[in-house]
C-alpha cells in the first residue's frame, strides 16, 4: 500500500483513455449538471452538422464539424481527468487484492490451543469462529487475539517491512486477514464474515465504487449549475434578439445556433465543472498514497477545516509501553507485602504495563511468578468504566488502578485513603509518571510508579499544528498532575485528565456546540464512541475492530501523528478546489473578449472594436475559444491530481495569493492561448 503510483503511469493512462469513452453514457453524464449541458450541446451540434451535410445548415459544414469535434473533446477531456483520478485508486485496489489469499485455517472447537482442531478454508469461516495461527501461517480473516502474543508481518497491507506485535488484551489485539505470523502463536476470534473483511471494505473504498459528493462539493456543484442555467437562459434569448435586430435594421447577419452553442460552452464554468469530480477523487487517492483509507469524501474534506485535535496520551504522545520502575509502600506497610499484592494483581494482566510489574517484582524483590491455576484466583479485568483490575483469592481481594477509582473502592469498603499515598501520587505525577494504587480489601498498600516516555519530535509536531491554527488537546485517564506534566513536556495546548469514554464524548460534543470541527485519533474499543462523534476520526489499523468501525479514516501505518498529514491533505483539497474555481471564473471572463465580438460582429459591426486580440476572423475567433476551452482542461489535470501545495499561512494570505496567482493567470492565459491558436489556425488555412 505504501507504493507510490505516478500520475502518468502508462497503464493508468491507457485505462483512462478507454474509460473516457465509456463515461459518455447519459447515466454518467447526468450526474454532473455542467458537463451534461456540454453533452447536450455536443448532440445538438452533431445534428446541425448532419443537417448541413444533407441540406442547408445554419453554418458551413466544416465549421460545424470542427466546433462539434472540439466540444466532444471537451467532454472526453473532462472524463479523462476523472478516469485518471480513479485510475490510481484502482491500481491501489489491485495491490490490495494480491493480499487476499485462499488460506487453510486451523479452526478450534473452543478457545484452547490444545482443543480439537479442524482444517477449513478461510472462506468458510464465520464471525465468532476460533482459529489457531502459528509461526509461518497466514491469518485467515479479520479477528481479535484472545490468547497469545506473536510477531506479525503486515507488509502486504501497510507496506511496512518491520513486523508488529499482536497480543491479547489492550488495544493491539486486532489482526487483519492475509497477514502472516512470523513467530510464536495466536488464538484468534474471527470478527467478520466472508466479503465483510477489512480488506474487502478497503478494496471497495479504494476503487471508489461508493464515492459520494461532499457537502462543499455539492454546494459548489449547485452554484456551478446555477451559473450554467443563467448562461443557458442568456444564450437562448440571443437568437430571437439577433433575428429582431437584423429584421428591424434590414441588414446584418443572424447569429447561428452553432455559434450560440459555442458561446454557451465557452462562457459556462466548464473548466471547473470538468475537473470538480477529479479533484475530489484525487483528494481521497492522496490519502491512499499516505496509507490512510478514507471511508468517505466528507472525512477528507472536513479534515481541511479541523481546528481542534484530540489525541490519546498513551501510544500517541508517549511511546505507549509504560514500564513499572518502583514500588512505594504506604506508611506502615512492608515493601514485600506491596510487591506480593502488586504481582498477584498483575499475573493475568496481559498489557505491557501489567507484565512490567511482574518483571519488576521478580527482578527487584525476588518474587517468582506463581502458577495461576494453583492460586484458585478469580482475576478482575480492567475496564474503562471501573479503571481497575485485580484478583480475588481465598480470603483476599486485591485491586490496582487509578487513584480516584481505588479511593472510591476503598471508601465503599469503609477504608481510609492514606495521606502518605496521596503525597507519593503527587510526587510521581509531578515527574510525569503514572501512579497505580494497590489495595487489599479496605487497606491501601502503596503505589506503583509507571513511567511514560514522550515520543521524540512530538513537541515540534504540535508546534506545526499550532502554526496551522489547530488546538491540540491531550486526552488521558491519568490524574490531572500527571496529565499536566506530560502535556507540558509534549507541548500540547490543553489536556483532559481522568477521561472516561463518556468524558471524551462529552468534550467533543461541547467543542462542536461551540462551532469547532473536531478531529480525533484512537485505537481502543473505549475510543469508539468518541471516534463516532468526531468530525474526523482516524482509527489505528493496529487497534480494535470497534475503533476501526467507528472511524471514518483508517491509518494503515498506525501512526497517530499522521493526522497532521491528513489535515494537510484536507486543506490541500479545499485549496485546490478554490484555486481552480477562481481560475475557471477568471478564464470565462477573458473568453468574453474573444467570442462575444466575433459572435455578434455580423449583427453589430461596431462590436469589432472589442476585438482587442485582433483575431483573424469571427469563425477563427470562435473556434480558437472552443479549442482553448477544451485544451485547458488537459493542462490543468496534473494540478487537479497533485493538488495545490499547502503552505502554513493565514487565511488572508491564502486568499490574496489565490487571487493574484490563479485569478490573474486565469485572466491572462486565455488571451495568450486563444491568440496562439488563432495564429495556428490562420496559418493552417493559408497552407491549405
Secondary structure, DSSP 8 states (H G I E B T S, - for coil): ------TT-HHHHHHHHHHHHHTTSHHHHTTSHHHHHHHHHHHHHHHHHHHHHHS--SS-HHHHHHHHHHHHHHHHHHHHHHHHHHHHHHHHHHHHHTT----EEEEESSS-TTS-EEEEEGGG--TT-EEEEETT-B--S-EEEEEEEEEEE-HHHH---S-EEEESSTT--EE-TT-EEEEEEEEEEE---TT-SHHHHHHHHHHTTT----HHHHHHHHHHHHHHHHHHHHHHHHHHHHHHHHHHHT-S----HHHHHHHHHHHS-HHHHHHHHHHHHHHHHHHHHTTEEES-HHHHHHHTT--EEEEEIIIIIB-S--EEEEEEE-TT--HHHHHHHHHHHHTT--SHHHHHHHHHHHHHH------HHHHT-EEE---TTT-EEEEEETTEEEEEE-HHHHHHHHHHTT----HHHHHHHHHHHHTT-EEEEEEETTEEEEEEEEE--B-TTHHHHHHHHHHTT-EEEEE-SS-HHHHHHHHHHHT-SEEE-S--HHHHHHHHHHHHHTT--EEEEE-SGGGHHHHHHSSEEEEETTS-HHHHHH-SEEETT--TTHHHHHHHHHHHHHHHHHHHHHHHHHHHHHHHHHHHHHHHTTT-GGGGGG-TT--S-HHHHHHHHHHHHHHHHHHHHHHHHH--------HHHHHHHHIIIIIHHHHHHHHHHHHHHHHHHHHHHHH-
